[in-house]
């Protein structure tokens, strides 16, 4: 299992990073990214500390990557903050997409894709134009394992099929109960209509992204 969107008590998660890593390893994870919620007020505090923690975990049984999930940042400010996050040490940059269960500002999906983030999380009713741009820019779209955000997984899958945009599966875990083994993740994806071939491609995309970011 590879999961590139997870939270600790550096934002609204329940666990310290070390416990999250340990619990993920027990479930069967091979790679993960810690992507606590950030905006202009805290990105340096969060990302720099996660980067330091991940350096210390370089010899852990699983790969742990530092990152951040830019959350409710005004679309016009996303591009600059992406640059700042990468400079601070974020290897996985996620943007909190236009999920239908929160009042995310319109234009967030497009601004994130144009900024070249790694993953657009739970992008809600993403348009075909946005998904096409994601495919062109190499931005992965998230199939979410989190309640609420997962309501539009079917839409995300449909747009990816039309445009060739890459999909990744993430739990968006905030607590131990949110962690999933690979079989559970597969069932969630199958629940939105994903085929076995698409499952293989999705999990391969997550592995490719994690592998690429290890050496960045």
Helices and strands as residue ranges (DSSP letters): E 2-3, H 17-27, E 31-34, E 37-38, H 43-56, E 63-70, H 75-88, E 92-96, H 108-114, E 119-121, H 128-137, E 140-144, G 149-152, H 153-163, E 167-170, G 176-178, H 182-191, H 196-214
